Amino acid sequence: MEIINLGNQNSIFNQFIAEIRDVNIQTDPLRFRKNIERIGEISAYEISKRIDYITKDVTTPLGIARVNVPESLPILATILRAGLPLHQGLLNYFDKSGNCFISAYRKYIDQKDFVIEFEYIASPSLEGKVVILSDPMLATGSSLEISYQALLQKGMPKHVHLVAIIASRAGVEYVTKNLPSENCTLWVGAIDDELDSKSYIVPGLGDAGDLAYGEKLDEK
């Protein structure tokens, strides 16, 4: 599996990563969501370089212009609820794309142990399509694996681009081991070395869903 770390390049992308990590800026949920949306837009632009193009004649007021445009648009998939701002950023650029939503969450067995529960998927056919599956945090990798398996209920994609803003090294190793290497690409904004006792990424940024939409009651 190809792994592309956009944070390794010096660009404005890293400013948005810095702000979503910053405890002082995190107190503004609107800015937190907007920065994740911006990260989604930059990710969409980078991924757009990897899709197929055709040449199209475009009529202007003064003549005909030949422009290379996407042959087809990817299907955008995300995991509720934390993935919504990242999904919106991708959708801002792939604005005519089909959309897929996956309900999966951590169900805690005790204070630190949990399993990933999959509930449902709402999606168009994915057979032979390019799919972008986004989730802001790649911690253990279990959510992405379960979500990838859920996608297969709707058809076999041609290629899946996995998008995470911050990943743990263990999570990256997990998905590269458990997801197909020949038709998956992993895009990340940063890779952190540690997971804490509750499998949160360290230094990470905390709970992306809570920071974007407010605290929730954990499933017991």
N, C-alpha and C positions, 0 to 999 in steps of 0.2 A: 504494500500500500504506500502510495506517495504521500508524504507529510509536508505541508507547506505552512511555515510559521511566518505570517505577515508581519509580526512584531520584530522580526530580525532585520527588517529594512527601516531606515530612518525616514519616517513620513509622519504626516499629521495623524495618521491612524493611532500612533502611540500616545498622542495627547488624549484621545478619547478613552484609551485603555487606562491611562493614569487617572483620569477623572472618575471613572466608574469604580476604581479601587479606593479612592480617597474618602476616608470616613467623614471629612468635613463637607465634601460635595455630595456624598450619598444622602445627606439629610433632605435633599431636594429631589423627590421622586420624578418630577417632570423632567429635570435635567438628566437624571439617571436613565430614564426611558429614551430620551432623545439621543443620548450618547450611544446607547446600544443600537438604536435605529441607524445612526450614522455608521457604526461599525458594520451593520448589515449592508448598507449601501456600498461601502468600500469592498466588502467581500463579494457582493454581486458583480461589481465592476471587474474584479480580478478573475472571478469564475467565468465571466462572459468571454474572456480571452480563450477559453478552452472548449467552447461549443462550436458547432458547425455553422458556416455562413454560406449564403448565396448572394449573387449580384442582382440587384433590382434596379430597374429604370424608374426614376422619380421625375414627374413633370413639375417644373418650376415655372414662374411667370415668363421666363426668358428662354426656356429650352428643356432639355432632358439631362438629368444628372444620373450617373451610374454609381450606386452605393452598395457596399457590402453590408448585409443585414443578417440577423440570425435566421437560420433555416427553420428552426422551431424553438420554442421557449421551454425551459425546464419546468417541471412541476415543483412547487415549493411546499415542503412538509415541515412541520414543527411539532414540538411536544408542549402541550398545555401545562401550566399557564406562563411559566417563565420565558418560553420561547417567543411569545407574541411580539415584543418590541423588535427583536432580531428578525423575525419573519416579516414585519412591516418594512424594515429597511431593505430587505431583499426584494419585497414586492414593489417598493418605490421604483426600482430599476427594471425588474421583470414584471411590469405592470399588467401585462396581458396573460400572465402565467396562470395555470390551474393551481389549486391549493388543496393541501392535505393536512388534516389535524389529527393528532394522536393524543389520547388521554392515557397517561402513565404517571405514576407517582410512587414516592417512597412510603411503604407501609411498615411502620416500626414494630418490631417484635418486643424489644425492650428499649432502654434509653439510648443504646448505640447500634444495635443490630436491626437490620431492615431487609425487606425484599422489595423488588420493583413490581408493582401491580399494573398490568395492562387492562384497560377497560374497553376502549373502542377506537375505531379509526373511521374518519370521514374523508373519502378520497375519490378522485376520478381514477380511471384505469391507468396503471403505471407500466403496462406492457410495452417494452421497447423504448421507454422514455428516459430522458435525463432527469434525475431527481436531486434536489438540494434539501437535505435533512439537517435542520438547525436546532441546536440546544445550547444556550449560553455557556453552561458549565459542563465540562467533561471530567467528572470526578473518578468514579470507579470504572466507568464504561458500560455498566449494566443497562442503563436507560437507552443508550444508543444501540446496543445490541438488540434489546427487546423491540425497540422502535423499528430497526431495520427488518427484523423478522415480521413485524406487523405490516410493513410495506409490501412484503411478498404476497400477502393476501389479495392484493389488488393488481398483481402481475409482476413479471420479472423486468426490472428496469435495465436499460442499456448501461447506465453509469450512475453512481450515487456520489454526490459531493457532500461530505459531512462537514458541517460548520460549527465550531465551538469558539467562544471568545477566549476563555481561559481553560486550560486542560492541566490535569496532573500527569506527571510522567508515567505513573502506574496506569492511569486511564488510557493514555496513548498506547502503551504496550498491550493493554487488554484488547482494544478494538483492532489493532493491527494483527493480533493473534486470532481473534474470533470472528472477524468480518472478512469477506473475500478481498484479496489483495488485487485481483486483476481488474475489477470494475468499481473500485472505491478510491476516492481521494479525500484526505483529511486536511481541512483548512483550520488553523488556529491563530489566535492573536498573541498568546503567550503560553508557555509551558512551565508550571511550577513543580518543585521537587517533592512536596509533602502532601499527605492526607492526614487529618487529625483523627481522633478516636471515633468521631461520628461520620467519617468519610467526607468531610468538607476540605476543599483545597486550601492549602496554606502556602503563601499568604493570601492567595485568592482574592475574594471580595465580600464573602458572606453569602447570604441566601438571595440569589438574583430575583426570584419571584417575589419575595417579601419586600425587597428594596424597590421593586417596580410597582407593586400593587398593594402593599400592606401585609401585615402579619396574618397568619392563618393558624387554625388549630390543627396540630399534627394528627394523622390517622393513628388510631390505637388498635 
